[in-house]
Amino acid sequence: MDMEGEEIIYRIALGMMRGTNASLARRIVERGLTLKEFFTLDLLSVSDALGLNSRSGFGANDRNEALSRARQEYEFTSRHSVRVLSLVDDDYPWLLGEIPDAPVTLYMLGNADLNSPHSASVVGTRRSTRYGLDFCHRLCSDLGGYFPDLCIVSGLAHGIDSAAHTAALEAGLPTVAVMAHGLDMIYPAANRDLARRIVKSGGAIVSEYPSGSTPRRAYFLERNRIVAGLSQLTVVVESALKGGAMSTANLAFGYDREVMALPGKVSDESSAGCNHLIRKEKAHLISAAADVIELMGWEPLGKHVAPRQRNLFPELEGTASIIYEILKFESSPIAIDALHMRTGVGVNELISTLTELEFDGIITRYPGNRYAIS
């Protein structure tokens, strides 16, 4: 076996070792230890080099077992042109490498640029509605017109994930599907053709799990950090209060990445999570591609983005008119509690109306759930 093949086996084995994590991988790099040395030196030498207790669990038997499994996995990756990315190497995706719990090893099938200058995760519920599906397609199409290198990341699940991948393909954008199992299968099976199109069109499917790993609930939760970690921005299109999309959004927020959410009616369960993220100020409201460009500070390639137009004299009725009449005479933003007291409108209806007014660009939300005329 050549040196390159041997090095790939070491990369795979590091990810298969029990007890290895991002912290250990970074320590290996910091201490100047090669992977070959990690797997071939005696336990005491490895422990000394890494500043670890000799009972840390990296004994010769554990390392040899990992190497044995890695050799089998290497045969699979070689046969199917799967690329192996290790956290200890320079070619590891830099955004993903920034998160504290980055996967030690990442398997990749396809040619997507995981270091694209523009990247966004688009996620949401499997129980999507026409409202969410249409928005997915419009967002990818519009952004693709400005950023042909934009990489759309999602999880290949039914609903919003599939819509995001499909919309990216239709817009001619590369898209990356993060799997919760080995790359020797596709789940859900109904998306096998979509997965093939993703790879064939310059995208990729990626996973931290070796071949033979089948989908598990814990794996889906773990893969969400990769979806969030690969992207500069996470967009939640539709989500209930609980679910994978909310997990991804909270992870992205914790990684200090930008999060946006599409608002919806307070009566719609599929929008409850999005409305919650906006209300808790974990996500910025998104209504169009222009919102992304403004938030991210991305500069379109030779194109002009028209500023959002504001109607100076909107025709409003009911609760919307009452809110507008109060806000237009105020010199500073008003808190939602104060609006509730002054309007006498129920909190749920008030939040719903404020969201619609913000969506239409008539009012602006400030920190602390305070509102003012735009």
ZIFEN-V738148 format. One record per helix or strand. SS is the DSSP state (helix for helix, strand for strand). FROM is the first residue (numbers start at 0). TO is the last residue. If there is no record, write none. Layout:
SS_FROM_TO ; SS_FROM_TO
This chain:
helix_2_15 ; helix_21_29 ; helix_34_39 ; helix_42_49 ; helix_59_78 ; strand_82_85 ; helix_93_97 ; strand_104_109 ; strand_118_122 ; helix_129_145 ; strand_150_153 ; helix_159_169 ; strand_174_177 ; helix_188_199 ; strand_203_206 ; helix_216_228 ; strand_232_235 ; helix_243_253 ; strand_257_260 ; helix_268_278 ; strand_283_284 ; helix_288_295 ; helix_317_326 ; strand_333_334 ; helix_335_342 ; helix_346_358 ; strand_362_365 ; strand_369_372
